[in-house]
Structure formats: structure tokens, C-alpha cells
Amino acid sequence: MGQKINPLGFRLGTTQNHHSFWFAQPKNYSEGLQEDKKIRNCIKNYIQKNRKKGSNRKIELDSSSEVITHIEIQKEIDTIHVIIHIGFPNLLKKKGAIEELEKDLQKEVNSVNQRLNIAIEKVKEPYRQPNILAEYIAFQLKNRVSFRKAMKKAIELTKKADIKGVKIKIAGRLAGKEIARAECIKKGRLPLQTIRAKIDYCCYPIRTIYGVLGVKIWIFVEE
């Protein structure tokens, strides 16, 4: 059972917290949900657009890459608080970046009376986050690095963080082979059926010249 359900939804309310904090009437709930989706997509598109502007030079993940782990949205009567948890917030620290992002988000917010409050919070241990490891693997594969070497290097990066286990799985046309297959590498413990075990998880698609590869990463943080 623990291997067939999303580990985050399986532990929601115990070790996993919600990323949206607001209350709405039943008839307005769907509008608020769509608004959250628009806000998150707008932030991700803004960062992706500005990353492409600086893609002329070689970018290393641990120096100037922008990887969002998650976005928290807290709604009040007249204010929407948006907290962006990011691994390396170099791009958003530039002068005028937050103001430009607020203007883009204001267009996505339905109510004109609500004002936006954006806060940036840096992740203390970046290589403890599965999204950052998935972005690293995607960066390596797009630069024609062997998928096995990229997976092993990602496992080595987790040594810098205090974790108890990690599992990485890549599926698709690996190395350009005609038949799609899945490769998996694991290190340490990974108790997926234990609810009290805090496990971070992400599913990340990678677009390559051979097709789309799917990357899944499980990280056993603590118990």
C-alpha cells in the first residue's frame, strides 16, 4: 500500500503540512483553489523566464540556479501572503525582482482589494530537498551526462544533508534506447508504509532529445 500512494498525501496531517492556509465558503472554494494554482504557476514561469535570459553562460546548480521547493499561500481578508521556499535565491534578490513579480501576480489575483505580500525563505539544507536533486539530475542529463553517473552524483550530494535514506528512479528512453525501461538506485532505509516516518517525495519530468524522462525521488528525513 505504501508504494502505490503519494507519500506526501499519505502523511498529510501527521508529518506533512498543508501548503495553503485559508478558509472559504463551499461555493467559493473552487475559485480559491484555481487562484492558488495560478499564483504558483506564475512564480514558476517568472523564474524559468529569467533563468533563460542568463543561460548563455554555463550555470552550476549550487551557484546561481533557482529551484523552488514549495510555495506557501496564506490568505487573509485583505492580504495574500506568499512565502517562496527556494534553494538558491540569487535571482529573486536582484533589485526590482520582487516588485516585478508582484505586478505579475496581481494580474492573476481575482480581487483588486487584496494586496500581495511576497517573502523569500532560503532552504537551510538544499540537498535535503527532492526537487533540488531532481533539477540537478535534469541539468546533468541535458548536458549528455550518463544517467547512472547523474544518479550516483545526486546520491553523493545527499551526504551533505542529515538524512537516513534516499531512492531515485528514472524511467523512459534511457541513453536513447528504443525500448523504454526504468532504473533505480537506493541507499539507506526507506519505510514507505510507516506514517510517522517523514518522507519527502517529488515527481519531475525531464525533456530530452530522445523524449520525456520521468524522475521520482524519495528521501527519508527522520522518524
N, C-alpha and C positions, 0 to 999 in steps of 0.2 A: 504493500500500500504506500509506503513512504517514498518509493521510487516512481510512482505514477502520478503524483500530485505536486503542484508547485510548492517548494519548501517554504517560501515566504507566506503564501496564503494558508498553508498548513499550520503555521505557528503564529498567525495573526492574533494579537491579544495576549500572547504569552511572552515570547521573546522578540516578536516583530511588531513594531508600532505602525500606526497609520501615517500616511504622508499628506493627508488632507484633514484639516480640523475646521469644521464649520457645521452649522445647522440650517436646515431649510424645510419648508413645508413640502409634503409629498408631491404636490403639483409643480413645484419649482425645483425639485431635486435633479431632474434630468438636465435642466439648464445649467445648474451649478456644476454638474459633472462634466458637461461639454466645455464649460468655461475653463475648468482646471486643465482639461486636455489641450485647449488652445494655448493657454499660458505656457505649459511645459513644451509644447511643440515650437512655440515662438522663441523661447530661450535657446532650445537646441539648434534651431535654424540660424539664429543670430550668431552663435558661437561657431557653427560649421561654416557660415558665410565668411566670417572674419578670419578663420583659420586658413581658408583657401587663398586669401589675399597675401598671406605670408608663406605660402607653400613653395615659393621659388627657391628658397634655401632649404637645406636639409634640416628637418625638425626631429629632435630627440624627445622621447616621451617625458623624461624626467626633467626637462629644462623648460620647454615652452608650450607643451601640448595641453589642451583644455579638455578634461574628461569630467563630466558630471556624474556623480554617484547617485544622487537623488535630489528632488526638489520638494520642499515642504511649502504648503499653502495654508495660511490661516486667515480666515475671513471674519471681519467684524462688521458693524452696521455701516460704517463709512470708510473703512480701510481694509485693504487686502495686503497682508504681509507675505512676501515671497522670500524664502530662505533657500539659497542655492548652495548645496554642498558639492564642492568641486575639489579635484585633486591638486591641480597646479594653477591657481587663479592669476596667472600673469596677464592674460588678455583683458580680463574684467577690471584689473587695477589701473589700466591706462586712463588718462584724463578724458572725461566725456563719455566713457563707455557705458557707465550706469545710466546716465541721462538719456543716451540714445536708446538703450534697452527699455527704459521706462516709457519712452514715446511709442515704441513698437508694441509694448504690452498694453498700453492704454487703448490702442485701437482694437485689441482683442476683448477687452472688458466690456460687458454689455452696459453696465450702469455708468453714467457720466459722473454721478455724485460720489462714487467711490474713488479714493486716491490709492496709489500704489506705494508700497514701501519695500524696496529690494535690499536684501542683506546677503553678503557673501561670507561663507564659512568654509575655511580650508580644512580638508580631512587630515587628521593628525598622522595616520599611517596609511598612505596611499596604496601601497601594495597589499593591503589587507582587504581591499575592495575588489570584487569580481569584475566590475565594469572597467576598471583601470587595467586589469590584467587582460581582459578581452580586447580592449583597444590596443594594448601592446602587441598582442598576437596578430591582430589585423594589420598593424603597421609593419610587422615583420613579413607577413605573407604577401602584402602588396609590393614589398621590395625583394620578392623572389627568394626569400629565405625558406629553407626546408621546414615543413610543418612540425616535424618531430623536434628539430632544433629549437623552434619557437616555443613549443610546449615545454620543453625541458628548461629553457631560459626563464619562462614565466614561473615555473616551479621554484627555480633558484631565487627569484625576486621575493617570493613569499617568505624566505628565510629571514629577511629583514623585519618582518612583522611577527608578532607573537600569536601564531595560530597552531591548531592541533592537527589539521588535515586539509588536504586540497585535492580536488579531482577536476580534470579538464578533459572534455570530449569534443572532438571535431568531426563533422560529418559532411559529406559531399564528394565532389570530384577532386580528391586529394592528389596533388602533384600532377594534375591534368590527365589522370587516368580516365578511360572510357566509362568504367563501371564505378558508381559512387559507393563509398564504404565509410565506415566510422572507425576512428582511432581514439583510444582513451589512455590516459596516464593518471596515476593516483599515488598519493604519498600521505601517510598518516591515517588517522581514523576519520570516519565519516558516518556517524549514526543518523541516518535519514529518518528512521522510524521513531526516534526519541524526540518528543515535543519540547522538552526542557533544553535540548541542545540548540544553541544559537548558530544557525547556518545561513550564510549569505549565498545568494544564487543570482545568476543572470543568464539570459539567452541573447546572443549577439549575432546578427547576420554580417557576413563579410562578402563583399562583391569583388570577385577576381575576374581575370580574363577567361577562366575556364567555367565560370558560373558562380552561383552563390554558395558559400560555405556557412554552416551553422556551428557556432561555438557555444558550449554550455560549460559553466564553471560553478562548482560548489566549493565553499570554504567553511570549514568547521572552526568557528571563532573560539567559543568557550561553552562550558556546560554549567 
